[in-house]
Amino acid sequence: MISRIWHGYTAFENADSYERLLREEIFTGIKGRNIKGFKGIQLLRRNIEHEIEFITIMWFDSIDSVIEFAGKDYENAVVPEKAQRILTRYDNKSQHYEVKI
């Protein structure tokens, strides 16, 4: 199993709007793609000094499934334009880990 981890940050006043966008549009769109080997997605949120941090953790059966989601350059972050307008900054690359337990 592969875990794909990505970080995005937004201003306090935009955090709820961004979370709503993720839940209602972005995550629903990902699930609707019916990607073979996609197992799910988790959302983490925390307040830090001057912004809100969001972490998404996606679960895939294999790197091939990740490639089906993200494309040949699978380490590149997949950040829809609508999300980019709300975020103050975000990872340009996602990290991929082999899940051992």
N, C-alpha and C positions, 0 to 999 in steps of 0.2 A: 504494500500500500504506500502511496505517496501523499504527503501533506504539502500543500501549496500555501505559503503564508505571505501576506501583504499588509502594509501599513499605510494609512491615510490620516490626515489631520485637518481639522476644521475649526473655525472660530466658535466660541461658546454659543453665539446667537444662531449659528447655522447647524448645530449638531442634530437637533431633532428633525429638521428638514432632510438632512443627509441620511439619517437612519431610516426615515420613512421612504426615501427614494430607494435605498438598498432593499428594504423588505418588500415594498410594493411593486417595484419595477425591475431592478437589476437582478435580484435573486430569483424572482419569478421567471424572468427572461432566460436566465441560465438553466433553470430546471426545465423550462419548456423546450430547450434545445435537444433534450433526450440524448445527451452525450454518453456513449457507451463507456462504462467504467467510472462515471461520476457517482460518488457516494453521498455527497452532501456538502453543506457549507455552514460554518459557525461565524458569529459576529461577536467580537469583544469590543467594549467601549470603556474608556477611563478618562477622567479629568486629569490633566497635567497642568503645569504652571500657568500657561497663557493660551491653552487650546485644548481641544478634545482629540484624543487618539482613538482611531478605529483600527482593529485588526480583523482581517478575514482569514479564515482557515478553511481551505477546501480540501476534500478528500477524494482521491482517485485510485483506481486499481493499479495503474501503471503510468509511466511517462508517455506512452502512446495515447492514453486518455487525456493527459494534460495537453499534449500537442493538438488533439482534436478540439479542445477548448480554446487554447491560446494561439495556436499556429506553430509553424516551424521554429520560430525563435521564441520558444515557450517560456523562457525566463522573463520576457518583456511583460510588464504589467498590462492588464486589460482594464482600462479606466474609461468608461463612456464619457463623452463630452459633457453631458448633463452633470455628471459627478465632478468632473474637472472644474466646472464653474463654481461649485460649492466648496471644494477643498482648498485649503491654503497651501498645502504641499502634500506630496505622496511619493512612495517608492516608485521608481521607474522600472525596477526589476522585482520579481517575486522570488522568494526563496523556496527551494524544494528539498524535502527531507524524506528519507526512507523511514517508514514507521516500523519500529522493531518490536513493540509490545502492543 
